[in-house]
Amino acid sequence: MTTATLKDARFWDNIADSYSRKPIADEEAYEIKLSITREYLSPEDCVLEFGCGTGSTALRHAPYVAHIDAIDVSSEMIAIAQRKADAGNVPNVTFREGDIEDPSLETGRYDAVFGLSILHLMHDRDAVLQRVHTMLKPGGVFVTSTTCLGDGQIHWRMLLPLMRAIGKAPFISFFSQNDLIEAHTRAGFQIVHQWQPSKDAALFLVAQKI
């Protein structure tokens, strides 16, 4: 991991316990996203989730696919996720510490990749999109839910850098929804599903490798 990634990992390690106890902000929207995602999955699929956090989404999708590799830069988040998997006796999810640049992740291995609430936390979003594209099989899908702070939320541009400087926030990138969609297109994806539950909510995309 890079120095910047290690700094982010420390932030997430420090808040892992409190993060795991937080309720889902919009339960209805979350369930809809799960349902839409499953329309693109099959029982034979091999899936990667990067930035998996405490593993809730990977564990929810596990019954619908063959296997999920779930990675996160935070060892504390991964420890919580593994405890959930053990408690639920879920054998087909492998949780481990790591990031999207991990060279052990195989090119062309995955039928689907999940990047949920993570792209705006990436230091080089476009490189991540290109990396995901290489890891997908032809026709595979990249499922994302992304906060686009470039769409009019100007106060965050001043507040977040200050919060990061004192260790109260991770790195966050600012871009608009249009920027995000265009970046997917440049990386070789076609948007096949797009949904925003409400104004200022995260943009949910399903993008197919072409």
ZIMOZI-V769703 format. One record per backbone hydrogen bond with DSSP energy under -1.0 kcal/mol. NH is the residue of the N-H (numbers start at 0). CO is the residue of the C=O. If there is no record, write none. Layout:
nh=[NH;NH]
co=[CO;CO]
//
This chain:
nh=[5;6;7;8;9;10;11;12;13;14;18;19;21;29;30;31;32;33;34;35;36;37;38;39;40;44;46;47;48;49;50;51;54;58;59;60;61;63;64;65;66;67;68;69;70;71;77;78;79;80;81;82;83;84;85;86;87;89;93;95;97;101;104;107;108;109;110;111;112;113;114;116;120;121;127;128;129;130;131;132;133;134;135;136;139;140;141;142;143;145;149;150;151;153;155;156;158;159;162;163;164;165;166;167;172;179;180;181;182;183;184;185;186;187;188;189;191;192;194;200;202;203;204;205;206;207;208;209]
co=[1;2;3;4;5;6;7;8;9;10;14;15;18;25;26;27;28;29;30;31;32;33;35;36;37;41;66;111;68;113;70;70;51;54;55;56;57;60;61;44;44;91;46;93;48;95;73;74;75;76;77;78;79;80;81;82;83;84;67;69;71;98;101;133;105;134;45;45;140;47;142;144;117;118;123;124;125;126;127;128;129;130;131;109;136;110;206;112;204;202;174;147;149;151;152;153;154;155;158;159;160;161;163;162;119;175;176;177;178;179;180;181;182;184;183;207;205;205;203;197;145;194;143;192;141;189;139;187]
//
